[in-house]
Amino acid sequence: MTRADVAGALTGEQLTAAGTPRRRLYIEAAPGSGKTTVAAQRFGIQRFHGHDQRAVIAVSFTRSATVELRDRVLRQWGQGVLAWPHRIVTLDTIVCDLLTHLIHAGHVRWPADHRHLTVVDNWRVLLPTQWTDREPAVVLDTGQVVTRVARQARKANRPSIADVEEALADGYCTHQDARHLLESALVVDGVRDVLLDHLAQTARALIVDEIFDANALDLSLVRLAADAGLEVTVVGDPWQALYGFRGARPDQVPGLVQEAGFVQRDLRTSFRWESAEQAHLASQLRAGQGVTIPSGQAENTDVLLALQWKPLWEAGSHVLPLAYGSTTGRIHEAACTLLLSELTQRAFGENATFYNDALTTLGIDHEAGQRLRPHLQTIVADLAGTIAIAEIWTSLNTVVASETNRPLPRQRNHTHTARLENLRTRLHAWEAPLVPGLTAHQAKGREWDIVGVHLTDAERGSLRRGLSSDSEDHRKLYVALTRAKRTTMDVSG
């Protein structure tokens, strides 16, 4: 497909949004309206317009969303579109670039005078941990990066302050450290002007996907880019803002849009709905009208969604949730997640949702994870039989311990054995196709023909009264109920 073919396939509202000449643009995109296509089209238009050699940059907040946008841009515009310095990266990458510039400019001084950083997701990837309430905190003290100890309310597996200090001296830090340091630096006199000048010299356009997932620092960087004279495009939907628990501030986006003089273009036409009933449901939800979801059976759906993981595990042996919950810092849950991932790979061809987090928590790299798989598959086979759960728990600990130096729990408890029992019931129900279970967070951006939603009485009440985009729980419901192309069913009964 040529570039002209792509442009010809766009609707009028998509073409208007992608080609708007205004330097500050806010694109509000309803579910299934082609926002990634429009963002990719706008990236190419800005990239090939004129002869300005400064960078056109697109960012999103997760690696998966960034990869999706990069792939779409490459398909629409070809490999040359991402010739340096043009790039599509996570916003964390931009944070690290700006922090590195401040180091080179002398406004931030790194231990051992390092000038280039290696940024990891979490210290647990790199350093040994111990069970403690003492958490090393990397902070800025009059321009110098130093380490302090912060007491936390709960114990967890954390690295020692000595190990963190040594890692810093070797040029390492975490993404969260980089964010905290840049945020601290921005309030120092003169630093904002240094970054304004740097952005103005090196970049000419910025596209921000999923703007409603941005936290206060993210929004301040978008404003910084606008003030530096870049063409800034932000794309998102206030109804699909789900990351308040990560510090997202969707309530601050309208203020930024208004104060910085963004012009708004809407994508309202959805290409997702394949039935009049689903299109009508989506319209009612967005208008805040009361709705009642028709009931159905989970086995007749392509996926089961809920707002939490727990109800999915209680939905019956024909539903296989893709996670227990976040595994960060919880060793025993991480070990069980590796085992769960073997089932999800077999049933759905994908890893358990927090598989990578589990590896991080256990201090296991992907190569070691692959070495574990044959042993985990043997345990799955045992779990499908009649071997006692206590024996299987011991086998799991032994296998995982062969690749990690993290202290695994010696004593089993009901939580551990319940996870294994839940997996056993799914294995015994394998003769019928299993239905994947996901939370609204994990389902965001995805779609299926028939979607089942596990609703509580309180959630049904909220739907009858009508949803509001001001409530995060209501936004979760909205996302869950707008994933189906044909039918959405309440399968809670």
Solvent accessible surface area in square Angstrom, and as a share of the most:
residue,aa,sasa,rsa
1,M,177,0.79
2,T,83,0.49
3,R,118,0.43
4,A,78,0.60
5,D,72,0.38
6,V,12,0.07
7,A,32,0.25
8,G,65,0.62
9,A,76,0.59
10,L,18,0.09
11,T,41,0.24
12,G,53,0.51
13,E,52,0.23
14,Q,9,0.04
15,L,81,0.40
16,T,71,0.41
17,A,0,0.00
18,A,1,0.00
19,G,39,0.38
20,T,9,0.05
21,P,123,0.77
22,R,125,0.46
23,R,126,0.46
24,R,70,0.25
25,L,0,0.00
26,Y,12,0.05
27,I,0,0.00
28,E,21,0.09
29,A,1,0.01
30,A,12,0.09
31,P,6,0.04
32,G,22,0.21
33,S,2,0.01
34,G,24,0.23
35,K,45,0.19
36,T,19,0.11
37,T,28,0.16
38,V,1,0.01
39,A,1,0.01
40,A,0,0.00
41,Q,10,0.05
42,R,6,0.02
43,F,1,0.00
44,G,0,0.00
45,I,65,0.33
46,Q,11,0.05
47,R,41,0.15
48,F,80,0.33
49,H,133,0.59
50,G,49,0.48
51,H,171,0.76
52,D,56,0.29
53,Q,144,0.64
54,R,88,0.32
55,A,1,0.01
56,V,0,0.00
57,I,9,0.05
58,A,1,0.00
59,V,0,0.00
60,S,1,0.01
61,F,44,0.18
62,T,48,0.28
63,R,148,0.54
64,S,86,0.55
65,A,25,0.19
66,T,3,0.02
67,V,71,0.41
68,E,87,0.39
69,L,3,0.02
70,R,72,0.26
71,D,60,0.31
72,R,54,0.20
73,V,0,0.00
74,L,41,0.21
75,R,159,0.58
76,Q,15,0.07
77,W,25,0.09
78,G,32,0.31
79,Q,146,0.65
80,G,45,0.44
81,V,0,0.00
82,L,39,0.20
83,A,49,0.38
84,W,200,0.70
85,P,31,0.19
86,H,12,0.05
87,R,51,0.19
88,I,3,0.02
89,V,23,0.13
90,T,24,0.14
91,L,5,0.02
92,D,37,0.19
93,T,49,0.28
94,I,18,0.09
95,V,1,0.01
96,C,16,0.10
97,D,58,0.30
98,L,5,0.02
99,L,0,0.00
100,T,29,0.17
101,H,48,0.21
102,L,0,0.00
103,I,9,0.05
104,H,71,0.32
105,A,50,0.39
106,G,48,0.46
107,H,68,0.31
108,V,1,0.01
109,R,108,0.40
110,W,4,0.01
111,P,26,0.17
112,A,78,0.60
113,D,118,0.61
114,H,63,0.28
115,R,126,0.46
116,H,131,0.59
117,L,33,0.16
118,T,70,0.41
119,V,39,0.23
120,V,22,0.13
121,D,76,0.39
122,N,41,0.21
123,W,22,0.08
124,R,24,0.09
125,V,78,0.45
126,L,69,0.34
127,L,20,0.10
128,P,72,0.45
129,T,20,0.12
130,Q,93,0.41
131,W,151,0.53
132,T,19,0.11
133,D,34,0.18
134,R,106,0.39
135,E,63,0.28
136,P,16,0.10
137,A,32,0.25
138,V,4,0.03
139,V,32,0.18
140,L,31,0.16
141,D,57,0.30
142,T,124,0.72
143,G,12,0.11
144,Q,55,0.24
145,V,2,0.01
146,V,36,0.21
147,T,15,0.09
148,R,116,0.42
149,V,54,0.31
150,A,35,0.27
151,R,161,0.59
152,Q,66,0.30
153,A,111,0.86
154,R,199,0.73
155,K,113,0.48
156,A,25,0.19
157,N,5,0.02
158,R,28,0.10
159,P,11,0.07
160,S,33,0.21
161,I,53,0.27
162,A,65,0.51
163,D,40,0.21
164,V,0,0.00
165,E,82,0.37
166,E,114,0.51
167,A,6,0.04
168,L,2,0.01
169,A,36,0.28
170,D,83,0.43
171,G,1,0.01
172,Y,64,0.24
173,C,0,0.00
174,T,8,0.05
175,H,37,0.16
176,Q,125,0.55
177,D,18,0.09
178,A,0,0.00
179,R,30,0.11
180,H,80,0.36
181,L,0,0.00
182,L,0,0.00
183,E,81,0.36
184,S,32,0.21
185,A,1,0.01
186,L,33,0.16
187,V,126,0.73
188,V,76,0.44
189,D,138,0.71
190,G,40,0.39
191,V,2,0.01
192,R,90,0.33
193,D,95,0.49
194,V,36,0.21
195,L,0,0.00
196,L,35,0.17
197,D,79,0.41
198,H,42,0.19
199,L,18,0.09
200,A,34,0.26
201,Q,120,0.53
202,T,61,0.36
203,A,1,0.01
204,R,24,0.09
205,A,1,0.01
206,L,14,0.07
207,I,1,0.00
208,V,0,0.00
209,D,7,0.04
210,E,29,0.13
211,I,0,0.00
212,F,8,0.03
213,D,21,0.11
214,A,0,0.00
215,N,35,0.18
216,A,49,0.38
217,L,8,0.04
218,D,3,0.02
219,L,11,0.06
220,S,48,0.31
221,L,9,0.04
222,V,1,0.01
223,R,74,0.27
224,L,3,0.01
225,A,2,0.02
226,A,1,0.01
227,D,60,0.31
228,A,17,0.13
229,G,40,0.38
230,L,6,0.03
231,E,44,0.20
232,V,1,0.00
233,T,1,0.01
234,V,0,0.00
235,V,1,0.00
236,G,1,0.01
237,D,5,0.03
238,P,36,0.22
239,W,25,0.09
240,Q,20,0.09
241,A,0,0.00
242,L,0,0.00
243,Y,27,0.10
244,G,32,0.31
245,F,134,0.56
246,R,140,0.51
247,G,36,0.35
248,A,7,0.05
249,R,95,0.35
250,P,23,0.14
251,D,93,0.48
252,Q,70,0.31
253,V,1,0.00
254,P,79,0.50
255,G,29,0.27
256,L,15,0.08
257,V,17,0.10
258,Q,150,0.67
259,E,126,0.56
260,A,4,0.03
261,G,46,0.44
262,F,18,0.08
263,V,25,0.14
264,Q,79,0.35
265,R,76,0.28
266,D,54,0.28
267,L,0,0.00
268,R,106,0.39
269,T,70,0.40
270,S,24,0.15
271,F,117,0.49
272,R,19,0.07
273,W,49,0.17
274,E,110,0.49
275,S,28,0.18
276,A,81,0.63
277,E,129,0.58
278,Q,4,0.02
279,A,37,0.29
280,H,110,0.49
281,L,21,0.10
282,A,9,0.07
283,S,68,0.44
284,Q,39,0.17
285,L,1,0.00
286,R,50,0.18
287,A,67,0.52
288,G,29,0.28
289,Q,94,0.42
290,G,38,0.37
291,V,11,0.07
292,T,112,0.65
293,I,13,0.07
294,P,85,0.54
295,S,97,0.62
296,G,21,0.20
297,Q,106,0.47
298,A,8,0.06
299,E,99,0.44
300,N,92,0.47
301,T,12,0.07
302,D,62,0.32
303,V,0,0.00
304,L,1,0.00
305,L,0,0.00
306,A,1,0.01
307,L,16,0.08
308,Q,107,0.48
309,W,27,0.10
310,K,144,0.61
311,P,25,0.16
312,L,0,0.00
313,W,27,0.09
314,E,113,0.51
315,A,24,0.19
316,G,27,0.26
317,S,46,0.30
318,H,52,0.23
319,V,0,0.00
320,L,0,0.00
321,P,0,0.00
322,L,3,0.02
323,A,1,0.00
324,Y,27,0.10
325,G,12,0.11
326,S,48,0.31
327,T,0,0.00
328,T,66,0.38
329,G,9,0.09
330,R,107,0.39
331,I,10,0.05
332,H,49,0.22
333,E,9,0.04
334,A,0,0.00
335,A,0,0.00
336,C,0,0.00
337,T,2,0.01
338,L,2,0.01
339,L,0,0.00
340,L,0,0.00
341,S,2,0.02
342,E,13,0.06
343,L,0,0.00
344,T,0,0.00
345,Q,54,0.24
346,R,136,0.50
347,A,35,0.27
348,F,53,0.22
349,G,57,0.55
350,E,61,0.27
351,N,63,0.32
352,A,3,0.02
353,T,44,0.25
354,F,34,0.14
355,Y,18,0.07
356,N,89,0.45
357,D,54,0.28
358,A,0,0.00
359,L,4,0.02
360,T,30,0.18
361,T,1,0.01
362,L,0,0.00
363,G,32,0.31
364,I,10,0.05
365,D,91,0.47
366,H,107,0.48
367,E,120,0.54
368,A,6,0.05
369,G,2,0.02
370,Q,103,0.46
371,R,120,0.44
372,L,1,0.01
373,R,63,0.23
374,P,79,0.49
375,H,99,0.44
376,L,3,0.02
377,Q,78,0.35
378,T,80,0.46
379,I,5,0.02
380,V,1,0.00
381,A,66,0.51
382,D,45,0.23
383,L,0,0.00
384,A,44,0.34
385,G,29,0.28
386,T,133,0.77
387,I,63,0.32
388,A,59,0.46
389,I,16,0.08
390,A,31,0.24
391,E,103,0.46
392,I,3,0.01
393,W,6,0.02
394,T,82,0.48
395,S,41,0.27
396,L,0,0.00
397,N,20,0.10
398,T,90,0.52
399,V,25,0.14
400,V,0,0.00
401,A,51,0.39
402,S,83,0.53
403,E,47,0.21
404,T,19,0.11
405,N,121,0.62
406,R,17,0.06
407,P,85,0.53
408,L,27,0.14
409,P,35,0.22
410,R,225,0.82
411,Q,147,0.65
412,R,131,0.48
413,N,80,0.41
414,H,149,0.66
415,T,62,0.36
416,H,4,0.02
417,T,26,0.15
418,A,30,0.23
419,R,29,0.10
420,L,0,0.00
421,E,79,0.35
422,N,44,0.22
423,L,0,0.00
424,R,30,0.11
425,T,58,0.34
426,R,6,0.02
427,L,14,0.07
428,H,99,0.44
429,A,20,0.16
430,W,74,0.26
431,E,150,0.67
432,A,50,0.39
433,P,123,0.77
434,L,20,0.10
435,V,8,0.05
436,P,25,0.16
437,G,0,0.00
438,L,4,0.02
439,T,6,0.03
440,A,1,0.00
441,H,31,0.14
442,Q,56,0.25
443,A,0,0.00
444,K,33,0.14
445,G,62,0.60
446,R,93,0.34
447,E,79,0.35
448,W,37,0.13
449,D,51,0.26
450,I,37,0.19
451,V,0,0.00
452,G,0,0.00
453,V,1,0.00
454,H,36,0.16
455,L,5,0.02
456,T,62,0.36
457,D,112,0.58
458,A,77,0.59
459,E,28,0.13
460,R,66,0.24
461,G,5,0.05
462,S,17,0.11
463,L,3,0.02
464,R,145,0.53
465,R,180,0.66
466,G,13,0.12
467,L,8,0.04
468,S,48,0.31
469,S,33,0.21
470,D,132,0.68
471,S,37,0.24
472,E,44,0.20
473,D,82,0.42
474,H,38,0.17
475,R,15,0.06
476,K,24,0.10
477,L,3,0.01
478,Y,2,0.01
479,V,0,0.00
480,A,0,0.00
481,L,0,0.00
482,T,0,0.00
483,R,2,0.01
484,A,0,0.00
485,K,46,0.20
486,R,108,0.40
487,T,51,0.30
488,T,5,0.03
489,M,27,0.12
490,D,12,0.06
491,V,13,0.07
492,S,26,0.17
493,G,119,1.14
